[in-house]
Amino acid sequence: MVTGIRLPFDLPEQAAIAEARRLTGLTANDIQAAVCRVSIDARRGQISRVYSVRLDAPFDEKAFAEKLQMPFVRYKPNTKIVIPHGEKQLEHRPVVVGLGPAGLFAAYVLAKHGYRPLVLERGGDLDERDKVVDAFWKGGALDTDCNIQFGEGGAGAYSDGKLTTRIGDPLCDNVLEILAAHGAPADIVKKAKPHVGTDILKNVVREMRREIIKNGGEVRFRTPLTGVSVKNGALCAVQADGQDIACERAVLAIGHSARDTFAALHGNGVYFEPKAFSVGVRIEHLQTEIDRALYGKAAGHPMLPPAEYNLSRRADGRACYSFCMCPGGVVVAAQSEENTVVTNGMSYHARDGKNANAALAVSVDPKDYDDGTPFGGVALQRRIEHAAYTQTGSYRAPCQKVGDFLNGKPTRKLGAVKPSYPIGVELGEAAACLPDFAQTMLRDSLPYFGRKIRGYDTADALLTGPETRTSSPVRMTRGEDLFGLGCSGIIPCGEGAGYAGGIMSAAVDGIRAAFRIMEEFLPE
């Protein structure tokens, strides 16, 4: 592997391969070469593409890499994931609750290896879900079981489809390969910051669900989990659709917004603990301005993607940071409970919308909301979301120009940036529903970010709020065996269980949950 090959951004990919061959001297025809990672670096005033190139040679590659003694050349063996195989027989097929990224990948792996899982999803399939969400955005009623948070694909189906993560798990490559095999762009396997886009991701999710069913699995939509039955500390059934469904193993991938399910499981003895999360607002700029700030004179070049950013600041024990940045995207209405306002971000694969948006989130610690229960964070989220609804008197979102926010006055008139929130906005104070510490942190951080990215704190940029669903405010604590405390046989999984933070890490956690079942039991 030859890493850190830095070339002008407008050179073709073959230039990186040629450079890797030149640096190592491996120019023979029998040396196979391919780009395995590429990223854009605009930090040094000169925009570059940075490549990693894999060279496969018919000799001892490890010894050759060591002999070269070049820090940018290293031996990286091809790693093969070992598929576990158990020895016991399951009495009942495993159950997967939730068809977001974690549940989807858990069910997919189980189905591909003969375990015929039963999948329970409280929302509808994506065809129904699109219709319901579109109707709500056009002023219709909110469906509390089928919305941006709930339904086939989970919250990730209405997002930018980012596949970045910092977990460094070898299963990440498998996730990318599975997505590409079901319709995602082939180049996601080598991009340092791969993304799919909500338009393509939805079709990928549909194809994976069809593969689950083709391999003997079953998916029941509009079937929320209402509880579990536990006998002698072990799972014996899950409750859904008014009946007990017998099972010894269940993957609970219920998402970070299934508050009623949290309460039901807690009542059944599943252990929960409070967890840190974040709250904030969405910030929108003109994408052309972000491109100009990050790319300079090269902004608008056809070989450059829409610019994206990642910002953070720490002060007084808290963090303020950008999250879920959507180049060329839109701010969306992400409510799952009546009489609330919740925002999120979404973009299509082309990322060709007029605005860039991202969450500006402020960290919240359990001590900020301790109410003696595991669900103080849920209560805080609800207070913020209901306060925003009260503020506008509808599902419209509070919106404010950055300049007005920094000067402590409500917005009365828009500037160059127009809001993309689909239901509409009410001009005024975007962050008034947030705790005081969050408002202060946002107000102090925006000028700091403006020094990092020129124009970030420009007066006409927009804040739309609130953003409360950055991650789960609870954790379903699990032991080293992955079983949830208080119930052997339940495997809490993904974002809702507090063990993931995005599509990629949730998918990997779903695969690990499937492997936990497979290492213990035989397929049917």
PyMOL commands that set and color helices and strands:
alter all, ss='L'
color gray80, all
select helices_A, chain A and resi 14-24+61-68+101-112+126-137+155-158+171-181+186-189+198-214+259-267+287-298+366-368+376-392+402-406+436-452+503-518
alter helices_A, ss='H'
color red, helices_A
select strands_A, chain A and resi 2-8+32-41+48-56+88-89+95-97+118-120+218-220+225-231+234-240+243-246+250-252+273-274+277-286+312-315+318-326+330-333+343-346+355-364+397-401+425-427+462-467+474-475+490-492+521-522
alter strands_A, ss='S'
color yellow, strands_A
deselect
rebuild
show_as cartoon
